[in-house]
């Protein structure tokens, strides 16, 4: 039978018997555990768990939440249940480098990402045609020193109207306000080159080339009020050498950026990422 499937995520103070309690509660609710992963952080005494389950007894999301609530309260859990088949409403934001945007749109169109792209927002017009060719609305919201508050208000309107639950900065080169970030903890993902802090600022690949670095890479992280300091979701590197030109460095870097960002978006949309203070627990 094709039973409804759900994802349960939770974190709580670590103690003996949590996994057994969760398994028993789900079994009592008529659920079959399909996949489960857990992690205990010895440093802060927190326990994290992600479970994929089938509701063989026919209970829906709200009924399961009610059945699980007593255990969550007793164990002081931060627990959430998600419909595993529901795709995360997402907005992609981009400036003038389109490799990550193009990669995400392709993966979304081919069903490789469990998201629903509601719109693309950009402070430039460069990728309007690419966006529209994918059947996605494009919103041009230019940014100047004088209109940042109004521009962000317009962005907020789009997110509210589309019911967006995830914002992906696919090489969006504007800083979001602290208030915007504070309203969306764990809901905004950014990609940047892994040279930070050694190569902050413009033209990082040119500067890496000039220094003769041997590894270049990328980091996907959640956006917080502290610029580029949010919890890290995924990282990757590629080896480079003296035989490569600066253009080769840029090409390798863009490939890594696209791959790392796609992984982070996929894992987030599958509810595999749980926040652990300034870090992230990722159940791959």
PASEBA-1860 file (N, C-alpha, C; in nm, 3 decimals):
! residues 284
1> XXXXXXXX> 0.084/-0.119/0.000/0.000/0.000/0.000/0.088/0.125/0.000 ~ 0.032/0.234/-0.053/0.103/0.360/-0.061/0.065/0.447/0.058 ~ 0.135/0.428/0.171/0.100/0.498/0.293/0.156/0.640/0.293 ~ 0.091/0.733/0.365/0.149/0.867/0.383/0.283/0.857/0.455 ~ 0.379/0.939/0.412/0.511/0.939/0.473/0.540/1.075/0.535 ~ 0.608/1.071/0.648/0.638/1.192/0.722/0.783/1.188/0.770 ~ 0.836/1.306/0.799/0.968/1.318/0.859/0.952/1.380/0.997 ~ 1.009/1.314/1.096/1.013/1.366/1.232/1.154/1.412/1.262
9> XXXXXXXX> 1.170/1.537/1.305/1.299/1.586/1.351/1.284/1.633/1.494 ~ 1.389/1.615/1.574/1.380/1.657/1.713/1.518/1.682/1.770 ~ 1.522/1.766/1.870/1.640/1.784/1.954/1.592/1.801/2.096 ~ 1.673/1.754/2.191/1.634/1.759/2.332/1.757/1.731/2.417 ~ 1.746/1.750/2.548/1.856/1.708/2.636/1.880/1.558/2.623 ~ 2.005/1.520/2.614/2.037/1.379/2.594/2.018/1.301/2.724 ~ 1.962/1.181/2.713/1.945/1.092/2.827/1.914/0.953/2.774 ~ 1.914/0.855/2.862/1.891/0.717/2.823/1.746/0.697/2.779
17> XXXXXXXX> 1.727/0.620/2.672/1.594/0.575/2.634/1.518/0.661/2.536 ~ 1.580/0.765/2.480/1.507/0.854/2.388/1.464/0.778/2.263 ~ 1.556/0.704/2.204/1.524/0.631/2.080/1.412/0.530/2.106 ~ 1.420/0.461/2.218/1.314/0.364/2.250/1.180/0.433/2.270 ~ 1.181/0.547/2.339/1.056/0.621/2.360/0.996/0.666/2.227 ~ 1.079/0.717/2.137/1.030/0.763/2.008/0.974/0.646/1.928 ~ 1.046/0.535/1.925/1.000/0.418/1.850/0.867/0.367/1.905 ~ 0.854/0.363/2.035/0.730/0.315/2.095/0.614/0.410/2.066
25> XXXXXXXX> 0.639/0.540/2.074/0.533/0.637/2.047/0.486/0.627/1.903 ~ 0.578/0.609/1.810/0.540/0.597/1.670/0.467/0.465/1.644 ~ 0.513/0.359/1.708/0.446/0.230/1.692/0.303/0.236/1.746 ~ 0.285/0.302/1.860/0.152/0.316/1.917/0.059/0.397/1.826 ~ 0.119/0.486/1.745/0.040/0.567/1.652/0.021/0.497/1.517 ~ 0.066/0.372/1.506/0.049/0.297/1.382/0.147/0.336/1.274 ~ 0.270/0.371/1.314/0.370/0.415/1.218/0.484/0.314/1.206 ~ 0.534/0.302/1.085/0.649/0.216/1.057/0.769/0.303/1.027
33> XXXXXXXX> 0.879/0.281/1.099/1.001/0.358/1.078/1.075/0.303/0.955 ~ 1.098/0.390/0.859/1.166/0.352/0.735/1.315/0.382/0.742 ~ 1.348/0.493/0.805/1.488/0.537/0.812/1.503/0.622/0.937 ~ 1.615/0.607/1.008/1.635/0.687/1.128/1.783/0.712/1.151 ~ 1.814/0.832/1.198/1.952/0.867/1.231/1.950/0.955/1.355 ~ 2.052/0.943/1.437/2.057/1.022/1.558/2.201/1.059/1.592 ~ 2.214/1.163/1.673/2.346/1.212/1.712/2.338/1.273/1.850 ~ 2.429/1.235/1.938/2.441/1.297/2.069/2.564/1.384/2.075
41> XXXXXXXX> 2.545/1.511/2.108/2.656/1.605/2.116/2.710/1.604/2.260 ~ 2.826/1.544/2.278/2.883/1.534/2.412/2.924/1.670/2.466 ~ 2.946/1.764/2.378/2.990/1.896/2.422/2.883/1.976/2.494 ~ 2.759/1.967/2.447/2.652/2.045/2.509/2.538/1.960/2.563 ~ 2.550/1.827/2.552/2.449/1.739/2.608/2.318/1.738/2.534 ~ 2.321/1.775/2.404/2.199/1.774/2.323/2.193/1.648/2.238 ~ 2.072/1.603/2.214/2.046/1.485/2.131/1.965/1.528/2.009 ~ 2.001/1.476/1.891/1.935/1.513/1.765/1.892/1.387/1.693
49> XXXXXXXX> 1.776/1.394/1.627/1.723/1.275/1.561/1.640/1.316/1.440 ~ 1.652/1.237/1.333/1.567/1.251/1.214/1.514/1.113/1.179 ~ 1.382/1.103/1.163/1.319/0.974/1.135/1.220/0.989/1.020 ~ 1.235/0.902/0.920/1.138/0.892/0.811/1.042/0.779/0.845 ~ 0.912/0.806/0.839/0.814/0.707/0.883/0.695/0.700/0.790 ~ 0.631/0.584/0.790/0.506/0.562/0.719/0.392/0.555/0.819 ~ 0.284/0.625/0.789/0.166/0.619/0.875/0.076/0.506/0.827 ~ 0.111/0.383/0.867/0.035/0.267/0.821/-0.105/0.262/0.882
57> XXXXXXXX> -0.123/0.334/0.992/-0.255/0.338/1.055/-0.347/0.443/0.997 ~ -0.296/0.521/0.901/-0.379/0.619/0.833/-0.389/0.755/0.900 ~ -0.314/0.779/1.010/-0.320/0.908/1.076/-0.252/1.015/0.990 ~ -0.309/1.136/0.991/-0.253/1.248/0.918/-0.155/1.326/1.003 ~ -0.105/1.434/0.947/0.001/1.512/1.013/-0.045/1.567/1.148 ~ -0.159/1.630/1.152/-0.204/1.691/1.277/-0.234/1.586/1.384 ~ -0.291/1.474/1.343/-0.317/1.366/1.439/-0.188/1.311/1.496 ~ -0.087/1.295/1.411/0.042/1.246/1.459/0.107/1.346/1.553
65> XXXXXXXX> 0.095/1.475/1.522/0.150/1.576/1.611/0.086/1.568/1.749 ~ -0.045/1.549/1.752/-0.115/1.539/1.881/-0.072/1.414/1.957 ~ -0.055/1.303/1.886/-0.015/1.178/1.951/0.128/1.188/2.007 ~ 0.214/1.264/1.939/0.354/1.272/1.979/0.378/1.380/2.085 ~ 0.285/1.474/2.101/0.305/1.589/2.189/0.337/1.553/2.334 ~ 0.270/1.454/2.396/0.303/1.422/2.536/0.449/1.380/2.555 ~ 0.503/1.300/2.464/0.642/1.259/2.475/0.734/1.380/2.455 ~ 0.701/1.464/2.358/0.784/1.582/2.333/0.788/1.672/2.456
73> XXXXXXXX> 0.675/1.687/2.523/0.672/1.771/2.642/0.751/1.707/2.756 ~ 0.735/1.577/2.774/0.804/1.508/2.884/0.954/1.510/2.865 ~ 0.999/1.495/2.743/1.142/1.491/2.714/1.200/1.630/2.681 ~ 1.118/1.732/2.688/1.158/1.871/2.655/1.219/1.877/2.515 ~ 1.145/1.820/2.421/1.190/1.814/2.282/1.147/1.936/2.202 ~ 1.233/1.978/2.112/1.193/2.065/2.003/1.168/1.972/1.884 ~ 1.043/1.934/1.866/1.008/1.831/1.767/0.918/1.889/1.660 ~ 0.940/1.845/1.536/0.856/1.886/1.425/0.829/1.767/1.334
81> XXXXXXXX> 0.709/1.763/1.278/0.671/1.661/1.180/0.643/1.730/1.047 ~ 0.690/1.669/0.939/0.674/1.725/0.805/0.616/1.619/0.712 ~ 0.535/1.661/0.619/0.489/1.575/0.510/0.608/1.553/0.416 ~ 0.656/1.430/0.407/0.777/1.402/0.329/0.758/1.427/0.180 ~ 0.634/1.429/0.134/0.610/1.445/-0.009/0.587/1.592/-0.048 ~ 0.579/1.678/0.050/0.555/1.819/0.021/0.686/1.888/-0.016 ~ 0.684/1.963/-0.124/0.803/2.034/-0.169/0.810/2.172/-0.104 ~ 0.929/2.211/-0.065/0.949/2.336/0.009/0.935/2.457/-0.083
89> XXXXXXXX> 0.842/2.550/-0.056/0.829/2.672/-0.136/0.955/2.757/-0.122 ~ 1.017/2.790/-0.235/1.150/2.849/-0.235/1.159/2.968/-0.329 ~ 1.235/3.070/-0.288/1.272/3.181/-0.376/1.423/3.178/-0.393 ~ 1.469/3.192/-0.516/1.611/3.200/-0.548/1.648/3.346/-0.573 ~ 1.761/3.389/-0.519/1.807/3.526/-0.538/1.945/3.524/-0.602 ~ 1.966/3.616/-0.696/2.088/3.614/-0.776/2.125/3.757/-0.814 ~ 2.253/3.777/-0.843/2.298/3.907/-0.894/2.348/3.889/-1.037 ~ 2.480/3.885/-1.058/2.530/3.881/-1.195/2.614/3.758/-1.228
97> XXXXXXXX> 2.620/3.661/-1.138/2.685/3.533/-1.166/2.576/3.427/-1.162 ~ 2.549/3.365/-1.278/2.430/3.281/-1.289/2.452/3.131/-1.282 ~ 2.574/3.086/-1.253/2.600/2.942/-1.257/2.520/2.866/-1.153 ~ 2.509/2.919/-1.032/2.432/2.850/-0.928/2.283/2.854/-0.958 ~ 2.234/2.967/-1.006/2.093/2.978/-1.044/2.060/2.878/-1.153 ~ 2.141/2.873/-1.258/2.115/2.782/-1.369/2.114/2.637/-1.322 ~ 2.208/2.602/-1.233/2.217/2.466/-1.183/2.094/2.430/-1.099 ~ 2.052/2.520/-1.012/1.936/2.493/-0.927/1.809/2.480/-1.009
105> XXXXXXXX> 1.791/2.568/-1.108/1.672/2.559/-1.192/1.669/2.428/-1.269 ~ 1.784/2.384/-1.319/1.788/2.257/-1.392/1.754/2.140/-1.300 ~ 1.816/2.138/-1.181/1.790/2.028/-1.088/1.643/2.028/-1.045 ~ 1.587/2.146/-1.026/1.446/2.155/-0.987/1.356/2.103/-1.100 ~ 1.382/2.146/-1.223/1.298/2.104/-1.336/1.304/1.954/-1.358 ~ 1.419/1.893/-1.329/1.434/1.749/-1.352/1.395/1.666/-1.230 ~ 1.345/1.731/-1.125/1.298/1.658/-1.008/1.406/1.616/-0.911 ~ 1.527/1.671/-0.926/1.637/1.632/-0.839/1.637/1.707/-0.706
113> XXXXXXXX> 1.558/1.813/-0.696/1.549/1.890/-0.572/1.404/1.893/-0.525 ~ 1.378/1.860/-0.399/1.240/1.859/-0.348/1.194/1.998/-0.305 ~ 1.203/2.092/-0.396/1.159/2.229/-0.370/1.059/2.270/-0.477 ~ 0.987/2.377/-0.451/0.899/2.438/-0.550/0.946/2.583/-0.567 ~ 1.009/2.610/-0.680/1.064/2.744/-0.703/0.950/2.839/-0.736 ~ 0.923/2.929/-0.645/0.812/3.022/-0.661/0.850/3.147/-0.741 ~ 0.976/3.187/-0.733/1.019/3.308/-0.803/1.171/3.318/-0.796 ~ 1.224/3.399/-0.887/1.363/3.442/-0.881/1.364/3.592/-0.861
121> XXXXXXXX> 1.444/3.638/-0.766/1.456/3.780/-0.735/1.599/3.822/-0.761 ~ 1.615/3.934/-0.829/1.750/3.982/-0.861/1.756/4.134/-0.855 ~ 1.873/4.184/-0.821/1.895/4.328/-0.827/1.946/4.371/-0.965 ~ 1.952/4.277/-1.058/1.988/4.307/-1.197/1.894/4.232/-1.291 ~ 1.898/4.269/-1.418/1.809/4.210/-1.518/1.871/4.092/-1.592 ~ 1.995/4.058/-1.562/2.072/3.967/-1.646/2.004/3.832/-1.670 ~ 1.934/3.778/-1.570/1.884/3.641/-1.580/1.732/3.634/-1.589 ~ 1.673/3.740/-1.640/1.528/3.739/-1.662/1.490/3.632/-1.764
129> XXXXXXXX> 1.558/3.628/-1.878/1.523/3.532/-1.983/1.544/3.389/-1.936 ~ 1.655/3.363/-1.866/1.681/3.228/-1.814/1.569/3.186/-1.720 ~ 1.529/3.277/-1.634/1.424/3.245/-1.536/1.291/3.218/-1.605 ~ 1.251/3.307/-1.694/1.122/3.292/-1.761/1.118/3.167/-1.848 ~ 1.233/3.129/-1.905/1.236/3.008/-1.987/1.211/2.883/-1.904 ~ 1.230/2.894/-1.773/1.202/2.782/-1.683/1.061/2.788/-1.629 ~ 0.983/2.887/-1.673/0.845/2.899/-1.627/0.832/2.956/-1.488 ~ 0.930/3.036/-1.446/0.934/3.091/-1.310/0.920/3.243/-1.318
137> XXXXXXXX> 0.840/3.305/-1.233/0.830/3.452/-1.230/0.964/3.515/-1.192 ~ 0.995/3.628/-1.255/1.120/3.701/-1.228/1.086/3.838/-1.173 ~ 1.149/3.875/-1.063/1.126/4.005/-1.000/1.257/4.082/-0.996 ~ 1.257/4.198/-1.064/1.375/4.284/-1.063/1.359/4.386/-0.950 ~ 1.443/4.374/-0.847/1.439/4.466/-0.734/1.577/4.530/-0.719 ~ 1.604/4.636/-0.796/1.736/4.700/-0.789/1.761/4.759/-0.651 ~ 1.888/4.764/-0.614/1.928/4.812/-0.482/2.021/4.932/-0.497 ~ 1.990/5.039/-0.426/2.078/5.155/-0.417/2.096/5.189/-0.269
145> XXXXXXXX> 2.183/5.283/-0.244/2.206/5.324/-0.106/2.081/5.386/-0.044 ~ 1.994/5.438/-0.129/1.877/5.511/-0.079/1.751/5.425/-0.069 ~ 1.749/5.308/-0.131/1.623/5.234/-0.137/1.628/5.095/-0.072 ~ 1.732/5.066/0.008/1.748/4.931/0.063/1.629/4.890/0.150 ~ 1.576/4.983/0.227/1.462/4.950/0.314/1.339/4.918/0.229 ~ 1.313/5.001/0.127/1.198/4.977/0.040/1.217/4.850/-0.042 ~ 1.339/4.824/-0.087/1.366/4.704/-0.165/1.342/4.579/-0.083 ~ 1.386/4.580/0.042/1.366/4.463/0.127/1.219/4.445/0.163
153> XXXXXXXX> 1.146/4.556/0.175/1.002/4.546/0.200/0.932/4.482/0.081 ~ 0.974/4.516/-0.040/0.917/4.454/-0.160/0.950/4.305/-0.164 ~ 1.071/4.270/-0.123/1.109/4.128/-0.115/1.022/4.055/-0.014 ~ 0.999/4.117/0.100/0.914/4.056/0.203/0.773/4.031/0.149 ~ 0.721/4.124/0.069/0.588/4.107/0.011/0.583/3.984/-0.080 ~ 0.688/3.966/-0.160/0.694/3.849/-0.249/0.697/3.720/-0.168 ~ 0.779/3.716/-0.066/0.792/3.596/0.016/0.659/3.563/0.085 ~ 0.592/3.665/0.137/0.464/3.641/0.205/0.357/3.596/0.106
161> XXXXXXXX> 0.352/3.660/-0.010/0.250/3.627/-0.110/0.266/3.484/-0.161 ~ 0.389/3.438/-0.174/0.416/3.305/-0.228/0.427/3.197/-0.120 ~ 0.414/3.235/0.006/0.425/3.136/0.113/0.562/3.072/0.120 ~ 0.666/3.150/0.099/0.802/3.097/0.088/0.856/3.055/0.224 ~ 0.920/2.938/0.227/0.980/2.884/0.349/1.131/2.872/0.340 ~ 1.187/2.897/0.221/1.332/2.890/0.203/1.375/2.996/0.102 ~ 1.478/3.071/0.139/1.540/3.169/0.050/1.682/3.123/0.021 ~ 1.717/3.111/-0.106/1.850/3.066/-0.145/1.923/3.179/-0.215
169> XXXXXXXX> 2.035/3.219/-0.159/2.118/3.324/-0.218/2.215/3.257/-0.315 ~ 2.173/3.248/-0.440/2.251/3.181/-0.544/2.346/3.281/-0.608 ~ 2.445/3.324/-0.530/2.537/3.432/-0.565/2.464/3.565/-0.574 ~ 2.388/3.594/-0.470/2.325/3.724/-0.454/2.421/3.812/-0.376 ~ 2.465/3.922/-0.436/2.577/3.999/-0.383/2.535/4.122/-0.305 ~ 2.422/4.112/-0.236/2.379/4.219/-0.146/2.363/4.163/-0.006 ~ 2.391/4.245/0.093/2.379/4.203/0.232/2.236/4.224/0.279 ~ 2.176/4.119/0.334/2.043/4.128/0.390/2.050/4.190/0.529
177> XXXXXXXX> 1.946/4.263/0.567/1.948/4.333/0.695/1.944/4.235/0.811 ~ 1.998/4.274/0.926/1.991/4.189/1.045/1.847/4.152/1.081 ~ 1.753/4.244/1.063/1.613/4.215/1.096/1.558/4.107/1.005 ~ 1.590/4.112/0.877/1.545/4.010/0.782/1.600/3.873/0.822 ~ 1.727/3.867/0.855/1.789/3.740/0.893/1.730/3.687/1.023 ~ 1.704/3.777/1.119/1.653/3.734/1.249/1.514/3.675/1.238 ~ 1.437/3.719/1.139/1.301/3.666/1.122/1.302/3.528/1.058 ~ 1.415/3.484/1.002/1.421/3.358/0.929/1.540/3.273/0.970
185> XXXXXXXX> 1.551/3.239/1.097/1.664/3.153/1.137/1.653/3.016/1.071 ~ 1.761/2.974/1.008/1.761/2.844/0.942/1.675/2.838/0.818 ~ 1.643/2.951/0.757/1.559/2.953/0.637/1.622/3.027/0.520 ~ 1.745/3.076/0.536/1.815/3.145/0.428/1.952/3.080/0.412 ~ 1.979/3.030/0.292/2.106/2.961/0.263/2.189/3.045/0.166 ~ 2.317/3.057/0.196/2.409/3.133/0.112/2.524/3.043/0.067 ~ 2.586/3.081/-0.044/2.705/3.011/-0.093/2.818/3.112/-0.107 ~ 2.937/3.074/-0.063/3.053/3.159/-0.088/3.177/3.073/-0.106
193> XXXXXXXX> 3.280/3.133/-0.160/3.408/3.065/-0.179/3.470/3.038/-0.043 ~ 3.544/2.929/-0.033/3.598/2.887/0.097/3.727/2.959/0.133 ~ 3.761/3.065/0.064/3.884/3.135/0.096/3.868/3.228/0.215 ~ 3.744/3.251/0.257/3.723/3.338/0.373/3.790/3.275/0.496 ~ 3.856/3.355/0.583/3.872/3.500/0.568/3.996/3.541/0.490 ~ 4.073/3.445/0.436/4.199/3.480/0.371/4.179/3.566/0.246 ~ 4.069/3.545/0.174/4.047/3.617/0.050/3.910/3.683/0.049 ~ 3.882/3.764/0.149/3.756/3.836/0.153/3.752/3.941/0.043
201> XXXXXXXX> 3.629/3.977/0.005/3.612/4.086/-0.090/3.606/4.040/-0.233 ~ 3.639/4.134/-0.323/3.622/4.111/-0.467/3.735/4.025/-0.524 ~ 3.706/3.960/-0.636/3.803/3.885/-0.716/3.880/3.781/-0.633 ~ 3.812/3.697/-0.558/3.884/3.600/-0.472/3.966/3.500/-0.551 ~ 3.916/3.456/-0.668/3.990/3.357/-0.745/4.115/3.416/-0.807 ~ 4.109/3.543/-0.845/4.230/3.609/-0.894/4.336/3.615/-0.784 ~ 4.294/3.649/-0.664/4.388/3.659/-0.554/4.442/3.522/-0.513 ~ 4.356/3.420/-0.521/4.403/3.284/-0.492/4.505/3.240/-0.597
209> XXXXXXXX> 4.479/3.273/-0.721/4.572/3.239/-0.829/4.707/3.308/-0.806 ~ 4.704/3.433/-0.768/4.827/3.509/-0.745/4.909/3.450/-0.631 ~ 4.840/3.391/-0.532/4.909/3.330/-0.418/4.948/3.186/-0.445 ~ 4.901/3.128/-0.556/4.936/2.992/-0.590/4.875/2.887/-0.498 ~ 4.751/2.909/-0.454/4.688/2.812/-0.365/4.668/2.680/-0.439 ~ 4.658/2.572/-0.363/4.647/2.439/-0.421/4.508/2.377/-0.403 ~ 4.425/2.436/-0.319/4.289/2.389/-0.299/4.194/2.508/-0.303 ~ 4.089/2.494/-0.382/3.984/2.595/-0.381/3.851/2.524/-0.357
217> XXXXXXXX> 3.756/2.595/-0.303/3.631/2.529/-0.270/3.519/2.625/-0.243 ~ 3.417/2.576/-0.175/3.299/2.656/-0.147/3.233/2.609/-0.019 ~ 3.157/2.698/0.043/3.087/2.670/0.167/2.944/2.716/0.156 ~ 2.849/2.630/0.189/2.708/2.667/0.198/2.673/2.675/0.345 ~ 2.607/2.784/0.383/2.576/2.805/0.524/2.444/2.881/0.537 ~ 2.386/2.873/0.657/2.270/2.954/0.687/2.313/3.098/0.712 ~ 2.228/3.190/0.673/2.257/3.332/0.688/2.211/3.378/0.826 ~ 2.298/3.449/0.894/2.266/3.510/1.023/2.305/3.657/1.019
225> XXXXXXXX> 2.285/3.724/1.130/2.323/3.865/1.138/2.473/3.884/1.125 ~ 2.551/3.782/1.160/2.697/3.788/1.147/2.735/3.743/1.007 ~ 2.782/3.832/0.926/2.808/3.805/0.785/2.901/3.685/0.766 ~ 2.855/3.587/0.689/2.933/3.466/0.654/2.975/3.384/0.776 ~ 2.904/3.398/0.886/2.940/3.324/1.008/2.830/3.227/1.051 ~ 2.727/3.205/0.968/2.617/3.119/1.006/2.655/2.972/1.005 ~ 2.570/2.887/1.062/2.598/2.742/1.068/2.626/2.683/0.930 ~ 2.733/2.608/0.920/2.778/2.551/0.792/2.700/2.423/0.763
233> XXXXXXXX> 2.648/2.412/0.641/2.573/2.295/0.598/2.661/2.199/0.518 ~ 2.738/2.253/0.424/2.819/2.168/0.337/2.939/2.245/0.285 ~ 3.048/2.172/0.263/3.170/2.229/0.204/3.232/2.126/0.111 ~ 3.308/2.176/0.013/3.384/2.087/-0.075/3.502/2.164/-0.131 ~ 3.606/2.090/-0.171/3.724/2.151/-0.230/3.765/2.073/-0.353 ~ 3.840/2.138/-0.441/3.902/2.076/-0.557/4.047/2.119/-0.563 ~ 4.134/2.027/-0.605/4.276/2.058/-0.614/4.304/2.132/-0.746 ~ 4.387/2.234/-0.737/4.432/2.308/-0.855/4.584/2.317/-0.850
241> XXXXXXXX> 4.642/2.358/-0.962/4.788/2.363/-0.967/4.839/2.471/-1.059 ~ 4.973/2.475/-1.072/5.039/2.582/-1.146/5.005/2.581/-1.294 ~ 4.960/2.465/-1.345/4.932/2.456/-1.489/4.800/2.524/-1.527 ~ 4.721/2.564/-1.429/4.591/2.625/-1.456/4.601/2.776/-1.461 ~ 4.518/2.835/-1.545/4.510/2.981/-1.554/4.410/3.034/-1.452 ~ 4.404/3.165/-1.440/4.307/3.224/-1.349/4.165/3.193/-1.395 ~ 4.143/3.185/-1.527/4.011/3.148/-1.578/3.976/3.005/-1.539 ~ 4.077/2.917/-1.536/4.053/2.780/-1.492/4.015/2.777/-1.344
249> XXXXXXXX> 4.081/2.857/-1.264/4.047/2.867/-1.122/3.901/2.907/-1.105 ~ 3.860/3.007/-1.181/3.722/3.056/-1.171/3.624/2.946/-1.212 ~ 3.655/2.875/-1.320/3.566/2.768/-1.367/3.554/2.656/-1.264 ~ 3.666/2.615/-1.206/3.662/2.511/-1.103/3.582/2.560/-0.983 ~ 3.607/2.684/-0.943/3.536/2.740/-0.829/3.386/2.746/-0.850 ~ 3.345/2.783/-0.969/3.200/2.791/-0.996/3.136/2.652/-0.994 ~ 3.206/2.553/-1.046/3.152/2.416/-1.040/3.132/2.371/-0.896 ~ 3.232/2.398/-0.811/3.222/2.357/-0.671/3.109/2.432/-0.602
257> XXXXXXXX> 3.097/2.561/-0.629/2.990/2.640/-0.568/2.854/2.583/-0.602 ~ 2.832/2.551/-0.729/2.702/2.499/-0.771/2.671/2.366/-0.704 ~ 2.771/2.278/-0.696/2.750/2.146/-0.636/2.720/2.158/-0.486 ~ 2.798/2.238/-0.416/2.781/2.252/-0.272/2.647/2.315/-0.239 ~ 2.607/2.417/-0.314/2.479/2.482/-0.287/2.364/2.386/-0.313 ~ 2.371/2.309/-0.420/2.264/2.214/-0.450/2.250/2.109/-0.340 ~ 2.362/2.060/-0.289/2.356/1.964/-0.179/2.289/2.025/-0.056 ~ 2.327/2.148/-0.024/2.272/2.213/0.095/2.122/2.234/0.080
265> XXXXXXXX> 2.078/2.277/-0.037/1.935/2.298/-0.060/1.859/2.167/-0.050 ~ 1.913/2.061/-0.109/1.847/1.930/-0.104/1.835/1.879/0.039 ~ 1.943/1.884/0.114/1.941/1.835/0.251/1.846/1.917/0.338 ~ 1.844/2.048/0.317/1.751/2.132/0.393/1.607/2.095/0.361 ~ 1.576/2.081/0.232/1.439/2.052/0.191/1.394/1.913/0.236 ~ 1.489/1.823/0.257/1.458/1.690/0.308/1.460/1.684/0.461 ~ 1.475/1.800/0.522/1.473/1.812/0.669/1.584/1.729/0.733 ~ 1.702/1.736/0.671/1.818/1.663/0.722/1.912/1.751/0.802
273> XXXXXXXX> 1.881/1.879/0.813/1.970/1.974/0.879/1.902/2.028/1.005 ~ 1.965/2.007/1.120/1.913/2.056/1.247/2.014/2.153/1.307 ~ 1.966/2.267/1.353/2.054/2.367/1.411/2.099/2.325/1.550 ~ 2.229/2.346/1.575/2.289/2.313/1.704/2.374/2.432/1.746 ~ 2.306/2.540/1.788/2.378/2.663/1.820/2.436/2.725/1.695 ~ 2.568/2.749/1.695/2.634/2.809/1.579/2.675/2.702/1.477 ~ 2.642/2.577/1.505/2.674/2.467/1.415/2.546/2.404/1.361 ~ 2.562/2.313/1.267/2.449/2.239/1.211/2.479/2.090/1.214
281> XXXX> 2.381/2.012/1.255/2.387/1.866/1.245/2.322/1.828/1.112 ~ 2.395/1.755/1.029/2.346/1.720/0.896/2.340/1.568/0.884 ~ 2.218/1.515/0.874/2.199/1.372/0.856/2.194/1.344/0.705 ~ 2.308/1.312/0.647/2.315/1.293/0.502/2.251/1.161/0.460
END
